[in-house]
Amino acid sequence: MKLTTLLCCGILVLFGVLAAVYALSGFDLLLFLCAGNLYAFRAFLSLAGVAALWLLFWLIAFRPTKPLS
């Protein structure tokens, strides 16, 4: 469970960096890494969506911030 959560966090950080490169330079690094293949591009984008949904589930189900209050 912990490994999955750390992996999802890493995926979202990677996509955040790729989005920042696109926002600052206009160069879509993810599309470049996919070699222009739109199916692979959409698959990687859906991977980011699944990672975000997993983290949302983890935050709701396990409440890691509850001991802070």
Backbone torsions as a table, in degrees:
resi	resn	phi	psi	omega
1	MET	NA	-44.5	-178.9
2	LYS	-68.0	-39.5	179.2
3	LEU	-63.7	-41.2	178.2
4	THR	-62.2	-42.3	-179.8
5	THR	-66.1	-42.1	177.7
6	LEU	-65.7	-37.7	177.3
7	LEU	-64.5	-42.8	178.4
8	CYS	-65.3	-38.4	176.3
9	CYS	-62.7	-42.5	178.5
10	GLY	-63.1	-40.8	178.2
11	ILE	-62.0	-44.2	-179.1
12	LEU	-68.3	-34.7	175.7
13	VAL	-65.4	-43.0	178.2
14	LEU	-60.7	-45.1	178.8
15	PHE	-67.0	-32.1	175.1
16	GLY	-64.3	-41.8	177.6
17	VAL	-65.7	-42.6	178.5
18	LEU	-63.5	-38.1	178.0
19	ALA	-68.3	-35.9	178.2
20	ALA	-66.4	-40.0	177.2
21	VAL	-62.2	-42.5	179.0
22	TYR	-65.9	-40.5	-178.1
23	ALA	-68.6	-36.3	-175.8
24	LEU	-85.9	-29.4	-175.1
25	SER	-116.6	-19.6	-176.2
26	GLY	83.6	1.2	179.4
27	PHE	-97.5	121.2	-179.1
28	ASP	-84.5	95.5	-176.6
29	LEU	-67.3	-35.6	178.9
30	LEU	-64.9	-43.4	177.5
31	LEU	-64.7	-35.8	176.6
32	PHE	-65.0	-42.9	179.4
33	LEU	-67.6	-25.4	176.6
34	CYS	-85.7	2.2	179.3
35	ALA	59.5	33.8	176.8
36	GLY	78.0	3.2	-179.6
37	ASN	-78.9	111.2	-176.1
38	LEU	-69.1	-29.0	177.7
39	TYR	-67.8	-42.8	176.7
40	ALA	-66.6	-38.7	178.6
41	PHE	-59.5	-47.7	179.9
42	ARG	-68.9	-32.1	177.6
43	ALA	-66.2	-41.4	178.5
44	PHE	-68.5	-36.2	176.2
45	LEU	-65.8	-37.9	177.3
46	SER	-69.1	-29.7	174.6
47	LEU	-62.7	-39.0	176.8
48	ALA	-65.8	-37.7	177.4
49	GLY	-65.6	-40.9	177.7
50	VAL	-66.1	-39.6	177.9
51	ALA	-63.5	-40.5	178.7
52	ALA	-66.6	-40.4	178.1
53	LEU	-66.3	-37.8	176.7
54	TRP	-62.4	-44.4	-179.6
55	LEU	-66.6	-35.4	175.8
56	LEU	-64.0	-45.0	176.3
57	PHE	-59.7	-45.0	-178.2
58	TRP	-62.4	-41.3	179.8
59	LEU	-68.0	-35.2	179.5
60	ILE	-76.5	-44.5	-173.2
61	ALA	-74.7	-39.4	-171.7
62	PHE	-106.3	-11.0	177.5
63	ARG	41.8	67.6	-176.9
64	PRO	-68.7	-14.6	-179.4
65	THR	-96.0	-0.3	-178.5
66	LYS	-61.9	-40.3	178.6
67	PRO	-64.0	-16.5	-179.0
68	LEU	-74.3	-23.4	-175.0
69	SER	-92.8	NA	NA
